[in-house]
Amino acid sequence: MNPHRRLYLGASLAFPLTIMLEGCASTAFQSAAKSALVDAGYSGKAGAIVDGVAQFKTVQQALDAAPDNSPTPWRIAIRNGRYYEKLEITKPNIRFIGESRDKTILTFDAYSGLNKPGGGGAWGTNGCATLIVRATDFAALDITIENGFDYPANDKKDPKDPTYTNAGQAVAVMTAKGADRSFFANVKITGHQDTLFVDAGRSLFRKCYVSGNVDFIFGAGQSVFEECEIVTRPRTKPGVNPVGYVTAPSTQISNPYGLVFVRCKLIKENGDVPAESSPLGRPWHPTTTMPDGRYADPNAIGSSVFIECFMEDHITSDGWAAMAGTQKSGPDRVWFQPEDSRFFEYKSSGPGAKTGAKRRQLSDAQAADYAIPKLLGDWKP
């Protein structure tokens, strides 16, 4: 079978029927059976039944009311508005269905170096996300999820400024331990550094918009991005080059797949993103506690693969970059080279789709191994 055809068929077979029905951007909010309705303008009693649906003012209230182990989707419909909430999904089968992608906004502004309210130290990258998924079978449709930390304002400060932080990682969405089969359709995920932390389980992003600059899609999870817009944002720090990196995978070598982009568009947010300023990725080896010490995880052989993607001219000619990590012994850091990671492309197009020895290409036969059903393993509803 022609590998192009296999990739196309894979996309259509990857979605459970119930999600496909829910996922139509123009009708999902109106037509989906609702378990709860969230409206920022609601002023009644939380959980009151109106027209057969429980009503809430906040998303957190609706999550609290959800069953602990629902065997079927618990659909939380969210009306247009800005919801300043920091949320964790700890129950399976939760669905978020926004009224419209650009007007239904979940936002929070925690960042790695910010201290938690009430003590307990800083949030850290693992805790600062606006939305953290820690349970199976979560889905989000037609909604924006952002981290609203003012990264550009911090970025242009003098590092000697007492209000400057060098821990400005600010995650919008994280799939953490316990997450699996996370599905996002027509979702806008925005931030700057470390926007999307896919660190556990399998996740599927269909026709989504993901923006950021430094390592803005990263982690150890197995994630498929199908027909998404991957948008590099400018930096305000003068003269910084590169402006950032699209991906920073930390895929364990035991996992055959990491971050896979199928027919996506890698574009610039605006003209302030220079040409030749953004590599496709760099290998992240997280500092990890091992039996013989704490150092860069040698088994994190990251995987980022771009298949039939369009790339604007901000993508660097070499395509990939090295990344430093904690050395096993001694004070110096060790550099991990992209050639030692699983970084590949297949039939990219556009001004940023250069070819050369440093931009390794898959063969047709190898590309066929990236048919979406195969990438998702036994996730075949």
Helices and strands as residue ranges (DSSP letters): H 3-13, H 17-22, H 28-31, E 36-38, E 49-50, E 53-56, H 59-65, E 74-78, E 81-84, E 87-89, E 94-98, E 104-108, E 131-133, E 139-147, H 151-155, E 173-175, E 182-190, E 196-198, E 202-206, E 209-212, E 217-219, E 222-226, E 229-232, E 247-249, E 259-262, E 265-268, E 287-290, E 293-296, E 303-307, E 310-311, E 323-326, E 333-336, G 338-340, E 342-346, H 364-368, H 372-375
